[in-house]
Amino acid sequence: MPLTKDRMTPHRDAEVMPFAVGAGEEIFMGAQVAVNATGFLVPGAEATTLTYIGRAEEHVDNSDGADGDKIVLVRRGKAFRWNNSDADPVEQSMVGQPCYILDDETVAGTDGTGTRSESGTVLAVESAGVWVE
């Protein structure tokens, strides 16, 4: 139903948000993280069903747990420097274009012929890694 009067809409600072961790997952502090097809947080991995979320702010081990048994804080809305794939590197010509999740600390230049989910937008490519927003 549409508003008929002013409303104080609740809000959060979405820079650091808690996310429910997937069953059987261990997430390391500093890891590139994504949500899986059921909406639970997992470490970045080569898969087509992931949606990039950000960087894990803490280590959480849910190896013996069910979906949502553990929560991890994730930093969002920043550029993070991930490792660049040796086999499928992100090139300077890709600045402003998407790159793809290879694992929880590495991005690749292509979707691996449809086997990888998007990580984010390439902002810079350096010898130390790729800055991704």
DSSP file with accessible surface (Angstrom, degrees, kcal/mol):
  #  RESIDUE AA STRUCTURE BP1 BP2  ACC     N-H-->O    O-->H-N    N-H-->O    O-->H-N    TCO  KAPPA ALPHA  PHI   PSI    X-CA   Y-CA   Z-CA
    1    1 A M              0   0  220      0, 0.0     3,-0.1     0, 0.0     0, 0.0   0.000 360.0 360.0 360.0 133.8    0.0    0.0    0.0
    2    2 A P        -     0   0  111      0, 0.0     2,-0.0     0, 0.0     0, 0.0  -0.289 360.0 -89.8 -68.7 155.9    1.5    3.4   -0.9
    3    3 A L        -     0   0  120      1,-0.1     3,-0.1     4,-0.0     4,-0.0  -0.321  34.2-179.0 -63.6 145.0    2.3    5.9    1.8
    4    4 A T  S    S+     0   0  134      1,-0.2     2,-0.3     2,-0.1    -1,-0.1   0.308  73.3  19.7-122.5  -0.7   -0.4    8.4    2.9
    5    5 A K  S    S-     0   0  166      0, 0.0    -1,-0.2     0, 0.0     0, 0.0  -0.958 100.4 -66.1-156.4 169.2    1.8   10.2    5.4
    6    6 A D        -     0   0  162     -2,-0.3     2,-0.4    -3,-0.1    -2,-0.1  -0.243  48.4-163.6 -59.8 149.4    5.4   10.7    6.3
    7    7 A R        -     0   0  149     -4,-0.0     2,-1.3     2,-0.0    -1,-0.0  -0.999  23.4-135.9-139.3 133.7    7.4    7.6    7.4
    8    8 A M        -     0   0  175     -2,-0.4    -2,-0.0     0, 0.0     0, 0.0  -0.747  33.3-153.8 -86.8  91.9   10.7    7.3    9.2
    9    9 A T        -     0   0   76     -2,-1.3    -2,-0.0     1,-0.1     0, 0.0  -0.556  15.3-118.6 -72.7 125.8   12.0    4.5    7.1
   10   10 A P        -     0   0  104      0, 0.0     2,-0.3     0, 0.0    -1,-0.1  -0.279  39.3-179.4 -60.5 148.8   14.6    2.3    8.9
   11   11 A H        -     0   0  168      2,-0.0     2,-0.3     0, 0.0     0, 0.0  -0.960  18.6-153.0-146.2 165.4   18.1    2.3    7.4
   12   12 A R        -     0   0  169     -2,-0.3     2,-0.9     5,-0.0     5,-0.0  -0.965  33.0-110.3-132.5 153.4   21.5    0.8    7.9
   13   13 A D    >   -     0   0  123     -2,-0.3     3,-0.8     1,-0.1    -2,-0.0  -0.762  35.4-160.8 -78.4 108.2   25.0    1.9    6.9
   14   14 A A  T 3   +     0   0   51     -2,-0.9     3,-0.2     1,-0.2    62,-0.2   0.372  67.5  94.4 -82.7  11.0   25.5   -0.8    4.2
   15   15 A E  T 3  S+     0   0   58      1,-0.3    61,-3.3    60,-0.1     2,-0.5   0.915  98.5  24.3 -68.1 -42.0   29.3   -0.5    4.2
   16   16 A V  E <  S+A   75   0A  49     -3,-0.8    -1,-0.3    59,-0.2    59,-0.2  -0.977  83.2 169.5-125.4 116.7   29.7   -3.3    6.7
   17   17 A M  E     -A   74   0A  35     57,-2.4    57,-2.6    -2,-0.5     2,-0.3  -0.950  33.5-117.6-128.0 147.4   26.8   -5.8    6.8
   18   18 A P  E     -A   73   0A  57      0, 0.0     2,-0.4     0, 0.0    55,-0.2  -0.647  31.3-170.9 -82.3 139.0   26.2   -9.1    8.4
   19   19 A F  E     -A   72   0A  42     53,-2.3    53,-2.4    -2,-0.3     2,-0.3  -0.990  25.9-115.6-130.0 141.8   25.5  -12.1    6.1
   20   20 A A  E     -A   71   0A  31     -2,-0.4    21,-3.2    19,-0.2     2,-0.3  -0.596  35.1-128.9 -75.3 132.0   24.4  -15.6    6.9
   21   21 A V  B     -b   41   0A   0     49,-2.8    47,-3.0    -2,-0.3    49,-0.4  -0.586  21.2-110.8 -88.3 142.2   27.1  -18.2    6.0
   22   22 A G    >   -     0   0    1     19,-3.0     3,-1.5    -2,-0.3    43,-0.2  -0.229  44.0 -82.5 -67.8 156.6   26.3  -21.2    3.8
   23   23 A A  T 3  S+     0   0   46      1,-0.2    43,-0.2    41,-0.1    -1,-0.1  -0.328 111.8   8.2 -59.3 135.9   26.4  -24.8    5.2
   24   24 A G  T 3  S+     0   0   44     38,-1.3     2,-0.3    41,-1.3    39,-0.3   0.615  97.9 135.4  71.9  14.3   29.8  -26.4    5.4
   25   25 A E  E <   -F   62   0B  60     -3,-1.5    37,-2.7    37,-0.5     2,-0.5  -0.763  39.4-164.3-103.7 142.5   31.7  -23.2    4.5
   26   26 A E  E     -F   61   0B  63     -2,-0.3     2,-0.5    35,-0.2    35,-0.2  -0.993  11.7-166.3-118.5 127.0   34.8  -21.6    6.0
   27   27 A I  E     -F   60   0B   0     33,-3.1    33,-2.7    -2,-0.5     2,-0.3  -0.963   8.2-146.9-118.7 126.7   35.4  -18.0    5.1
   28   28 A F    >   -     0   0  107     -2,-0.5     3,-2.1    31,-0.2    28,-0.3  -0.665  30.8 -95.9 -93.0 146.0   38.7  -16.4    5.8
   29   29 A M  T 3  S+     0   0  135     -2,-0.3    28,-0.2     1,-0.3    30,-0.1  -0.340 113.6  25.0 -55.6 133.3   39.2  -12.7    6.7
   30   30 A G  T 3  S+     0   0   34     26,-2.9    -1,-0.3     1,-0.3     2,-0.1   0.391  91.5 141.6  90.5  -1.7   40.0  -10.8    3.6
   31   31 A A    <   -     0   0    7     -3,-2.1    25,-2.5    27,-0.2     2,-0.4  -0.418  59.2-115.4 -75.3 145.9   38.3  -13.3    1.3
   32   32 A Q  E     -C   55   0A   0     72,-3.7    12,-3.0    23,-0.2     2,-0.3  -0.681  45.9-166.4 -71.6 126.6   36.3  -12.3   -1.8
   33   33 A V  E     +CD  54  43A   0     21,-2.7    20,-2.6    -2,-0.4    21,-1.5  -0.881  17.8 175.6-126.1 157.8   32.8  -13.4   -0.9
   34   34 A A  E     -CD  52  42A   0      8,-2.5     8,-3.1    -2,-0.3     2,-0.4  -0.919  31.5-109.0-146.4 165.6   29.5  -14.0   -2.8
   35   35 A V  E     -CD  51  41A  21     16,-2.5    16,-2.1    -2,-0.3     6,-0.2  -0.847  32.9-134.4-100.7 144.6   26.1  -15.3   -2.1
   36   36 A N    >   -     0   0   37      4,-2.6     3,-2.2    -2,-0.4    14,-0.1  -0.179  40.3 -80.2 -85.3-175.5   25.0  -18.6   -3.6
   37   37 A A  T 3  S+     0   0   84      1,-0.3    13,-0.1     2,-0.1    -1,-0.1   0.732 132.0  50.9 -62.1 -21.3   21.8  -19.4   -5.4
   38   38 A T  T 3  S-     0   0   96      2,-0.1    -1,-0.3     0, 0.0    -3,-0.0   0.366 121.2-105.4 -98.7   4.7   20.0  -19.8   -2.0
   39   39 A G  S <  S+     0   0   47     -3,-2.2     2,-0.3     1,-0.3   -19,-0.2   0.576  75.7 131.0  89.1  12.3   21.2  -16.5   -0.7
   40   40 A F        -     0   0   49    -21,-0.1    -4,-2.6     1,-0.0    -1,-0.3  -0.766  61.3-105.2-102.3 146.9   23.9  -17.7    1.7
   41   41 A L  E     +bD  21  35A   0    -21,-3.2   -19,-3.0    -2,-0.3    -6,-0.2  -0.446  43.9 168.2 -73.6 136.2   27.4  -16.3    1.9
   42   42 A V  E     - D   0  34A   9     -8,-3.1    -8,-2.5    -2,-0.2     3,-0.1  -0.945  40.8 -91.8-139.4 158.5   30.3  -18.5    0.4
   43   43 A P  E     - D   0  33A  20      0, 0.0   -10,-0.2     0, 0.0    61,-0.1  -0.406  59.2 -86.9 -66.1 150.3   33.9  -17.8   -0.5
   44   44 A G        +     0   0    5    -12,-3.0    60,-0.5    60,-0.1     2,-0.3  -0.306  63.4 159.5 -56.5 139.6   34.5  -16.8   -4.1
   45   45 A A  B     -G  103   0C  44     58,-0.3     2,-0.9     2,-0.1    72,-0.4  -0.976  52.2 -81.6-156.8 162.6   34.8  -19.8   -6.4
   46   46 A E  S    S+     0   0   94     56,-0.7     2,-0.3    -2,-0.3    70,-0.2  -0.627  79.1 120.1 -73.7 106.1   34.6  -20.7  -10.0
   47   47 A A        -     0   0   29     -2,-0.9    70,-0.8    54,-0.3     3,-0.4  -0.967  62.0-134.5-163.1 157.4   30.8  -21.1  -10.4
   48   48 A T  S    S+     0   0   91     -2,-0.3    70,-0.1    68,-0.2    68,-0.1   0.536  96.1  64.0 -98.0  -5.3   28.0  -19.6  -12.4
   49   49 A T  S    S+     0   0   80     68,-0.1     2,-0.3     2,-0.0    -1,-0.2   0.181  77.9 107.3-107.6  17.2   25.5  -19.2   -9.6
   50   50 A L        -     0   0   18     -3,-0.4     2,-0.5    -5,-0.1    68,-0.2  -0.730  50.3-156.6-101.4 148.5   27.3  -16.7   -7.4
   51   51 A T  E     -C   35   0A  88    -16,-2.1   -16,-2.5    -2,-0.3    68,-0.1  -0.979  28.4-121.3-120.8 117.0   26.6  -13.0   -6.8
   52   52 A Y  E     +C   34   0A  41     66,-0.7   -18,-0.3    -2,-0.5    67,-0.1  -0.253  35.9 169.0 -57.7 137.4   29.6  -11.0   -5.6
   53   53 A I  E     -     0   0A  18    -20,-2.6     2,-0.3     1,-0.3    24,-0.3   0.699  43.1 -99.7-118.9 -44.5   29.0   -9.2   -2.3
   54   54 A G  E     -C   33   0A   0    -21,-1.5   -21,-2.7    22,-0.1     2,-0.4  -0.970  55.5 -28.8 159.2-143.0   32.4   -7.9   -1.1
   55   55 A R  E     -CE  32  75A  74     20,-2.1    20,-2.9    -2,-0.3   -23,-0.2  -0.950  54.1-118.2-119.5 131.1   35.3   -8.7    1.3
   56   56 A A  E     - E   0  74A   0    -25,-2.5   -26,-2.9    -2,-0.4    18,-0.2  -0.447  17.2-160.5 -66.3 132.7   34.9  -10.7    4.5
   57   57 A E  S    S+     0   0   47     16,-3.1     2,-0.3   -28,-0.2    17,-0.1   0.487  71.3  19.7 -92.1  -6.6   35.9   -8.7    7.6
   58   58 A E  S    S-     0   0   73     15,-0.5     2,-0.4   -30,-0.1   -27,-0.2  -0.968  83.0 -97.2-156.0 164.6   36.5  -11.7    9.8
   59   59 A H        +     0   0   95     -2,-0.3     2,-0.4   -31,-0.2   -31,-0.2  -0.775  39.6 178.2 -89.1 131.6   37.2  -15.4    9.8
   60   60 A V  E     -F   27   0B  14    -33,-2.7   -33,-3.1    -2,-0.4     2,-0.7  -0.996  15.7-158.4-136.7 131.0   34.2  -17.6   10.3
   61   61 A D  E     +F   26   0B  67     -2,-0.4   -35,-0.2   -35,-0.2     3,-0.2  -0.913  25.2 157.0-113.2 107.8   34.1  -21.4   10.3
   62   62 A N  E >   +F   25   0B   4    -37,-2.7     3,-1.5    -2,-0.7   -38,-1.3  -0.071  31.2 128.3-113.2  29.0   30.7  -22.9    9.5
   63   63 A S  T 3  S+     0   0   51    -39,-0.3    -1,-0.1     1,-0.3   -37,-0.1   0.831  82.3  33.1 -55.6 -36.4   32.3  -26.2    8.3
   64   64 A D  T 3  S+     0   0  174     -3,-0.2    -1,-0.3   -39,-0.1     2,-0.2   0.322 108.3  94.1-101.9   6.7   30.0  -28.3   10.7
   65   65 A G    <   -     0   0   16     -3,-1.5   -41,-1.3   -43,-0.2     2,-0.1  -0.520  68.9-119.3-103.1 167.9   27.0  -26.0   10.5
   66   66 A A    >   -     0   0   54    -43,-0.2     3,-2.3     1,-0.2     4,-0.4  -0.422  58.7 -59.2 -90.3 171.1   23.8  -25.6    8.5
   67   67 A D  T 3  S+     0   0   72      1,-0.3   -45,-0.2    -2,-0.1    -1,-0.2  -0.288 126.1   8.1 -51.1 126.3   22.9  -22.7    6.3
   68   68 A G  T 3  S+     0   0   29    -47,-3.0    -1,-0.3     2,-0.2   -46,-0.1   0.436  87.0 121.7  82.2   1.2   22.8  -19.6    8.4
   69   69 A D  S <  S+     0   0  106     -3,-2.3     2,-0.3   -48,-0.4    -2,-0.1   0.804  78.4  37.2 -65.4 -28.9   24.3  -21.1   11.6
   70   70 A K  S    S-     0   0   98    -49,-0.4   -49,-2.8    -4,-0.4     2,-0.4  -0.908  72.0-150.8-123.6 154.4   27.1  -18.5   11.5
   71   71 A I  E     -A   20   0A  91     -2,-0.3     2,-0.4   -51,-0.2   -51,-0.2  -0.941   9.5-167.8-121.7 143.9   27.2  -14.8   10.5
   72   72 A V  E     -A   19   0A   0    -53,-2.4   -53,-2.3    -2,-0.4     2,-0.4  -0.987  22.4-122.7-132.2 142.3   30.1  -12.9    9.0
   73   73 A L  E     -A   18   0A  68     -2,-0.4   -16,-3.1   -55,-0.2   -15,-0.5  -0.689  28.9-164.7 -81.4 136.6   30.6   -9.2    8.5
   74   74 A V  E     -AE  17  56A   0    -57,-2.6   -57,-2.4    -2,-0.4     2,-0.4  -0.984  14.1-138.5-126.8 131.3   31.2   -8.2    5.0
   75   75 A R  E     +AE  16  55A  59    -20,-2.9   -20,-2.1    -2,-0.4     2,-0.3  -0.762  31.0 178.3 -88.1 132.3   32.6   -4.8    3.7
   76   76 A R        +     0   0   87    -61,-3.3   -22,-0.1    -2,-0.4     3,-0.1  -0.810  47.4  42.3-127.2 167.6   30.9   -3.6    0.6
   77   77 A G  S    S+     0   0   73    -24,-0.3     2,-0.3    -2,-0.3    -1,-0.1   0.696  88.4 103.1  73.0  19.4   31.0   -0.5   -1.7
   78   78 A K  S    S-     0   0   91     -3,-0.1     2,-0.5   -63,-0.1    -1,-0.2  -0.854  75.5-107.1-125.0 164.3   34.7   -0.3   -1.8
   79   79 A A        -     0   0   37     -2,-0.3     2,-0.4    54,-0.2    54,-0.2  -0.819  37.8-166.6 -90.8 131.8   37.4   -1.1   -4.3
   80   80 A F  E     -K  132   0D  13     52,-2.6    52,-2.9    -2,-0.5     2,-0.8  -0.925  20.1-126.7-118.4 146.7   39.4   -4.2   -3.3
   81   81 A R  E     -K  131   0D 125     -2,-0.4     2,-0.3    50,-0.2    50,-0.2  -0.822  33.4-178.8 -95.9 112.8   42.7   -5.4   -4.8
   82   82 A W  E     -K  130   0D  12     48,-2.8    48,-3.2    -2,-0.8    24,-0.2  -0.720  34.7 -92.9-103.5 158.9   42.4   -9.1   -5.8
   83   83 A N  E     -h  106   0C  68     22,-3.1    24,-2.7    -2,-0.3     2,-0.4  -0.378  40.1-123.1 -65.7 150.1   45.1  -11.3   -7.3
   84   84 A N  E     -h  107   0C  41     22,-0.2    24,-0.2    43,-0.2    -1,-0.1  -0.804  27.2-109.3 -98.4 135.0   45.1  -11.4  -11.0
   85   85 A S        -     0   0   10     22,-2.1     5,-0.1    -2,-0.4    24,-0.1  -0.367  17.2-153.7 -61.4 135.2   44.8  -14.8  -12.7
   86   86 A D  S    S+     0   0  166      2,-0.1    -1,-0.1     1,-0.1    22,-0.0   0.880  96.0  41.6 -73.8 -39.9   48.0  -16.1  -14.4
   87   87 A A  S    S+     0   0  100      1,-0.2    -1,-0.1     0, 0.0    21,-0.1   0.786 133.1  19.3 -80.6 -29.6   46.2  -18.2  -16.9
   88   88 A D  S    S-     0   0   31     19,-0.1    21,-2.8    22,-0.0    -3,-0.4  -0.559  88.7-169.3-140.3  69.2   43.3  -15.8  -17.7
   89   89 A P        -     0   0   44      0, 0.0     2,-0.5     0, 0.0    19,-0.1  -0.221  26.4-118.2 -71.4 151.8   44.6  -12.3  -16.6
   90   90 A V        -     0   0    2     17,-0.3     2,-0.2    -5,-0.1    19,-0.1  -0.749  39.2-148.5 -78.8 128.2   42.7   -9.1  -16.4
   91   91 A E    >   -     0   0  105     -2,-0.5     3,-2.3    18,-0.1     4,-0.1  -0.652  23.7-111.0-101.9 159.6   44.3   -6.7  -18.9
   92   92 A Q  G >  S+     0   0  125      1,-0.3     3,-1.9    -2,-0.2    -1,-0.1   0.853 115.6  66.0 -55.0 -34.7   44.7   -2.9  -18.8
   93   93 A S  G 3  S+     0   0   96      1,-0.3    -1,-0.3     3,-0.0    -3,-0.0   0.623  90.1  67.4 -66.0  -9.5   42.2   -2.7  -21.7
   94   94 A M  G X   +     0   0   23     -3,-2.3     3,-2.8     2,-0.1    28,-0.4   0.407  65.3 131.2 -92.9   0.9   39.5   -4.1  -19.3
   95   95 A V  T <  S+     0   0   61     -3,-1.9    28,-0.2     1,-0.3    -3,-0.0  -0.347  78.4  21.4 -55.4 130.3   39.4   -1.0  -17.1
   96   96 A G  T 3  S+     0   0   55     26,-3.5    -1,-0.3     1,-0.3    27,-0.1   0.349 111.2  96.0  89.1  -3.4   35.7    0.0  -16.7
   97   97 A Q  S <  S-     0   0  102     -3,-2.8    25,-3.0    25,-0.2    -1,-0.3  -0.709  81.1 -89.2-113.6 166.2   34.6   -3.5  -17.7
   98   98 A P  E     -I  121   0C  41      0, 0.0     2,-0.3     0, 0.0    23,-0.2  -0.356  33.1-164.5 -73.6 153.0   33.6   -6.6  -15.6
   99   99 A C  E     -I  120   0C   0     21,-2.0    20,-2.8    -9,-0.1    21,-0.8  -0.766  19.1-118.3-123.9 178.0   36.0   -9.2  -14.3
  100  100 A Y  E     -IJ 118 108C  47      8,-2.4     8,-2.7    18,-0.3     2,-0.3  -0.899  17.5-107.1-130.1 147.3   35.2  -12.7  -13.0
  101  101 A I  E     + J   0 107C   0     16,-2.8    16,-0.3    -2,-0.3   -54,-0.3  -0.531  35.4 165.2 -71.6 125.7   35.6  -14.6   -9.7
  102  102 A L  E     -     0   0C  38      4,-2.5   -56,-0.7     1,-0.5     2,-0.2   0.746  69.3 -31.8-104.5 -44.6   38.2  -17.4  -10.0
  103  103 A D  E >  S-GJ  45 106C  57      3,-1.6     3,-0.6   -58,-0.3    -1,-0.5  -0.857  84.0 -65.2-156.4-166.3   38.5  -18.1   -6.2
  104  104 A D  T 3  S+     0   0   44    -60,-0.5   -72,-3.7    -2,-0.2   -60,-0.1   0.479 132.6  21.8 -76.8   2.4   38.3  -16.2   -2.9
  105  105 A E  T 3  S+     0   0  105    -74,-0.2   -22,-3.1     1,-0.1     2,-0.4   0.334 113.0  73.9-141.4   7.1   41.3  -14.0   -3.7
  106  106 A T  E <   -hJ  83 103C  15     -3,-0.6    -4,-2.5   -24,-0.2    -3,-1.6  -0.965  50.9-164.4-133.5 140.2   41.7  -14.1   -7.5
  107  107 A V  E     -hJ  84 101C   0    -24,-2.7   -22,-2.1    -2,-0.4     2,-0.3  -0.853  11.1-151.1-117.4 157.0   39.8  -12.6  -10.5
  108  108 A A  E     - J   0 100C   0     -8,-2.7    -8,-2.4    -2,-0.3    11,-0.2  -0.839  21.4-123.7-124.6 162.7   40.0  -13.5  -14.1
  109  109 A G  S    S+     0   0    9    -21,-2.8     2,-0.3    -2,-0.3   -18,-0.1   0.692  90.0  34.5 -81.3 -20.0   39.6  -11.6  -17.4
  110  110 A T  S    S-     0   0   65    -22,-0.3   -10,-0.1   -10,-0.1    -2,-0.1  -0.835  83.2-109.8-130.6 171.0   36.9  -13.8  -18.9
  111  111 A D     >> -     0   0   64     -2,-0.3     4,-1.9   -12,-0.1     5,-1.7   0.342  56.7-114.0 -82.8   9.9   33.9  -15.8  -17.7
  112  112 A G  T  45S-     0   0   13      1,-0.2     3,-0.1     2,-0.2    -1,-0.0   0.918  73.1 -52.8  62.4  43.1   35.8  -19.0  -18.6
  113  113 A T  T  45S-     0   0  140      1,-0.2    -1,-0.2     2,-0.1    -3,-0.0   0.918 116.3 -39.3  52.0  48.2   33.3  -19.9  -21.4
  114  114 A G  T  45S+     0   0   41      2,-0.1    -1,-0.2   -67,-0.0    -2,-0.2   0.666 117.1 105.9  84.6  19.8   30.4  -19.5  -19.0
  115  115 A T  T  <5 +     0   0   57     -4,-1.9     2,-0.4    -3,-0.1    -3,-0.2   0.457  66.7  66.8-108.9  -2.3   31.8  -21.1  -15.9
  116  116 A R      < -     0   0   39     -5,-1.7     2,-0.2   -70,-0.2   -68,-0.2  -0.935  68.4-133.2-126.5 148.5   32.5  -18.0  -13.8
  117  117 A S        -     0   0   10    -70,-0.8   -16,-2.8   -72,-0.4     2,-0.1  -0.604  38.9 -94.2 -91.9 155.3   30.3  -15.4  -12.0
  118  118 A E  E     -I  100   0C 102    -18,-0.2   -66,-0.7   -68,-0.2   -18,-0.3  -0.426  30.6-170.7 -71.1 139.1   31.0  -11.7  -12.3
  119  119 A S  E     -     0   0C   3    -20,-2.8     2,-0.3     1,-0.4   -19,-0.2   0.869  49.5 -84.3 -92.9 -52.9   33.1  -10.1   -9.5
  120  120 A G  E     -I   99   0C   8    -21,-0.8   -21,-2.0   -23,-0.0     2,-0.4  -0.977  58.8 -38.8 172.0-162.5   32.8   -6.4  -10.3
  121  121 A T  E     -I   98   0C  51     12,-2.7    12,-2.6    -2,-0.3     2,-0.4  -0.770  52.6-123.3 -96.5 130.6   34.2   -3.5  -12.4
  122  122 A V  E     +L  132   0D   0    -25,-3.0   -26,-3.5    -2,-0.4    10,-0.2  -0.563  32.7 171.1 -71.4 125.1   37.9   -3.3  -13.0
  123  123 A L  E     -     0   0D  75      8,-3.3     2,-0.3     1,-0.4     9,-0.2   0.717  65.5  -4.5-103.6 -33.2   39.2    0.1  -11.9
  124  124 A A  E     -L  131   0D  31      7,-1.2     7,-2.7   -30,-0.1     2,-0.5  -0.974  53.6-145.5-160.1 149.3   43.0   -0.5  -12.2
  125  125 A V  E     +L  130   0D  32     -2,-0.3     2,-0.3     5,-0.2     5,-0.2  -0.990  29.3 165.9-120.9 122.6   45.4   -3.2  -13.1
  126  126 A E  E >   -L  129   0D  92      3,-3.0     3,-1.1    -2,-0.5   -42,-0.1  -0.842  52.0-104.0-127.9 168.0   48.8   -3.2  -11.3
  127  127 A S  T 3  S+     0   0  138     -2,-0.3   -43,-0.2     1,-0.3     3,-0.1   0.828 122.3  54.4 -62.8 -27.9   51.6   -5.7  -10.9
  128  128 A A  T 3  S-     0   0   47      1,-0.2     2,-0.3   -45,-0.1    -1,-0.3   0.639 124.6 -74.0 -81.0 -15.1   50.3   -6.4   -7.4
  129  129 A G  E <   - L   0 126D   2     -3,-1.1    -3,-3.0   -46,-0.1     2,-0.5  -0.972  56.3 -54.8 153.6-166.2   46.7   -7.2   -8.5
  130  130 A V  E     -KL  82 125D   0    -48,-3.2   -48,-2.8    -2,-0.3     2,-0.6  -0.942  35.9-139.3-117.1 126.2   43.5   -5.9   -9.9
  131  131 A W  E     -KL  81 124D  82     -7,-2.7    -8,-3.3    -2,-0.5    -7,-1.2  -0.766  29.1-174.9 -86.0 120.8   41.4   -3.1   -8.2
  132  132 A V  E      KL  80 122D   0    -52,-2.9   -52,-2.6    -2,-0.6   -10,-0.2  -0.966 360.0 360.0-123.8 133.3   37.8   -4.2   -8.4
  133  133 A E              0   0  118    -12,-2.6   -12,-2.7    -2,-0.4   -54,-0.2  -0.894 360.0 360.0-107.9 360.0   34.7   -2.2   -7.4
